[in-house]
């Protein structure tokens, strides 16, 4: 009996967190609290939450919690900061007269266990200019790096993947 109650509790909690998350996204995208837009956002968020909460855990995502949502937003901020920083670095390399690049492929290791977490890590690395994820094999990612600073797996992991992985570990724990 308690197992059924626990599953129902997860469904209700996932529904509520997903609804709140979608409302926050709606408000961020519309930048408006006019009653018509807010009503449309609530209706759309309710509809999406009702449909998506059934499939949320089946997709490999962890149960939603306030802590995970907070770290997700922190992760998005870190991702944007890294994208901006990498864009400046690549732009410098392009306009520099000697174009200081040393391209190559490096291996990094991840401690992430879920496939969806590894995919998000790989896509985050690819989104930062100057790096491109070529393949994921178990806990290893092959990365093309525009300016290889080290071939050491641990050092490359620290330089490329750790900045994202520290937040993804908490989100997908």
Legacy VTK file of the C-alpha trace (Angstrom):
# vtk DataFile Version 3.0
C-alpha trace
ASCII
DATASET POLYDATA
POINTS 173 float
0.000 0.000 0.000
2.783 2.465 0.865
4.522 1.793 -2.489
1.390 2.952 -4.336
1.184 6.039 -2.128
4.881 6.768 -2.818
4.367 6.526 -6.587
1.310 8.765 -6.388
3.281 11.229 -4.260
6.041 11.344 -6.927
3.439 11.896 -9.662
1.785 14.768 -7.806
5.124 16.327 -6.845
6.477 16.008 -10.410
3.253 17.532 -11.744
3.494 20.500 -9.359
7.217 21.111 -9.913
6.826 20.789 -13.671
3.882 23.189 -13.602
5.842 25.749 -11.556
8.898 25.311 -13.791
6.793 25.848 -16.957
5.110 28.928 -15.479
8.538 30.412 -14.667
9.699 29.701 -18.229
6.475 31.252 -19.573
6.975 34.402 -17.500
10.613 34.652 -18.533
9.755 34.336 -22.214
6.742 36.654 -22.250
8.020 39.234 -19.718
4.408 40.070 -19.013
1.947 39.596 -16.176
-1.132 40.815 -18.036
-4.072 38.629 -17.113
-4.636 37.355 -20.693
-1.054 36.194 -21.123
-0.859 34.851 -17.588
-4.095 32.886 -18.106
-2.790 31.470 -21.380
0.470 30.513 -19.641
-1.374 28.792 -16.798
-3.623 26.847 -19.183
-0.735 25.787 -21.423
1.454 24.896 -18.421
-1.354 22.846 -16.844
-1.946 21.002 -20.099
1.764 20.312 -20.658
2.302 19.323 -17.015
-0.607 16.888 -17.148
0.771 15.208 -20.284
4.521 15.402 -19.572
4.484 14.420 -15.890
3.409 10.887 -16.878
6.489 10.437 -19.056
9.001 12.459 -17.063
10.592 9.588 -15.114
10.431 7.251 -18.124
12.763 9.608 -20.016
15.528 9.039 -17.467
15.166 12.339 -15.653
15.397 12.264 -11.862
12.368 13.236 -9.759
11.973 16.992 -9.635
12.885 18.874 -6.491
13.468 22.497 -5.588
17.211 21.815 -5.218
17.434 20.340 -8.735
15.475 23.218 -10.239
17.729 25.795 -8.515
20.869 23.995 -9.720
19.374 23.758 -13.218
19.088 27.548 -13.363
22.624 27.916 -11.984
23.777 25.453 -14.665
22.098 27.515 -17.404
23.938 30.613 -16.122
27.267 28.763 -16.102
26.583 27.440 -19.606
25.894 30.938 -20.948
29.014 32.303 -19.226
31.141 29.523 -20.764
29.607 30.050 -24.217
30.355 33.785 -24.025
33.896 33.187 -22.781
34.570 30.581 -25.498
33.195 32.911 -28.195
35.611 35.634 -27.113
38.493 33.134 -27.100
37.680 31.824 -30.589
37.200 35.369 -31.924
40.644 36.283 -30.558
42.172 33.260 -32.298
40.528 34.262 -35.573
41.689 37.884 -35.563
45.151 37.185 -34.128
47.773 37.511 -36.905
49.385 34.151 -36.135
46.072 32.388 -35.346
47.340 30.485 -32.288
45.613 27.132 -32.556
46.720 23.621 -31.794
43.748 21.437 -32.750
43.477 17.858 -31.611
41.327 15.192 -30.046
41.393 14.630 -26.301
39.705 12.139 -24.014
37.786 13.183 -20.924
36.089 10.998 -18.336
32.725 11.584 -16.729
31.306 10.353 -13.464
27.746 10.819 -14.713
25.800 7.554 -14.901
22.557 8.427 -16.724
22.661 8.542 -20.515
20.589 11.735 -20.555
23.109 13.443 -18.224
26.008 12.375 -20.463
24.133 13.692 -23.494
23.554 17.055 -21.804
27.252 17.225 -20.862
28.296 16.391 -24.441
25.920 18.993 -25.891
27.111 21.626 -23.407
30.708 20.995 -24.439
29.737 21.198 -28.120
27.826 24.456 -27.561
30.987 26.180 -26.347
32.934 27.278 -29.424
36.330 25.663 -29.766
35.178 22.238 -28.582
33.133 19.528 -30.232
32.040 16.183 -28.788
32.787 13.418 -31.275
31.600 10.355 -29.361
30.486 9.035 -25.989
31.689 5.558 -25.040
30.582 4.469 -21.553
32.177 7.075 -19.257
34.555 8.497 -21.882
33.937 11.445 -24.194
36.077 12.129 -27.255
36.426 15.877 -27.700
37.876 17.858 -30.590
39.576 20.872 -29.023
40.698 23.911 -31.024
43.672 24.552 -28.747
44.854 21.410 -26.987
46.529 22.427 -23.745
47.023 18.916 -22.385
46.659 15.295 -23.480
46.361 14.102 -19.869
42.858 12.669 -19.352
42.434 14.013 -15.808
43.677 17.491 -16.694
41.562 17.651 -19.874
38.542 16.492 -17.868
39.155 19.264 -15.362
39.584 21.911 -18.061
36.698 20.915 -20.350
34.062 18.909 -18.533
34.293 19.667 -14.841
32.759 23.138 -15.104
29.493 21.542 -16.313
29.715 18.209 -14.552
29.734 19.627 -11.024
26.182 20.929 -11.551
24.940 17.982 -13.587
25.987 15.612 -10.777
23.635 17.423 -8.417
20.812 17.730 -10.961
20.983 14.039 -11.892
21.919 12.598 -8.455
LINES 1 174
173 0 1 2 3 4 5 6 7 8 9 10 11 12 13 14 15 16 17 18 19 20 21 22 23 24 25 26 27 28 29 30 31 32 33 34 35 36 37 38 39 40 41 42 43 44 45 46 47 48 49 50 51 52 53 54 55 56 57 58 59 60 61 62 63 64 65 66 67 68 69 70 71 72 73 74 75 76 77 78 79 80 81 82 83 84 85 86 87 88 89 90 91 92 93 94 95 96 97 98 99 100 101 102 103 104 105 106 107 108 109 110 111 112 113 114 115 116 117 118 119 120 121 122 123 124 125 126 127 128 129 130 131 132 133 134 135 136 137 138 139 140 141 142 143 144 145 146 147 148 149 150 151 152 153 154 155 156 157 158 159 160 161 162 163 164 165 166 167 168 169 170 171 172
